[in-house]
Amino acid sequence: MKIKPSVAIRKNYNEIAEICRESGEPVYLTKKWESDLVIMDIEESML
């Protein structure tokens, strides 16, 4: 499981997308140290 601050999606979209694709695991985003969003590879979500 990877946890990143939500600002990372704006600055590092390609890096986060690659993490999702390679690991097959979701990336959890936080905002002000609180859970905010979960991002995952579309292929994994179809399983």
Helices and strands as residue ranges (DSSP letters): E 2-5, H 7-11, H 13-23, E 27-31, E 34-39, H 42-45
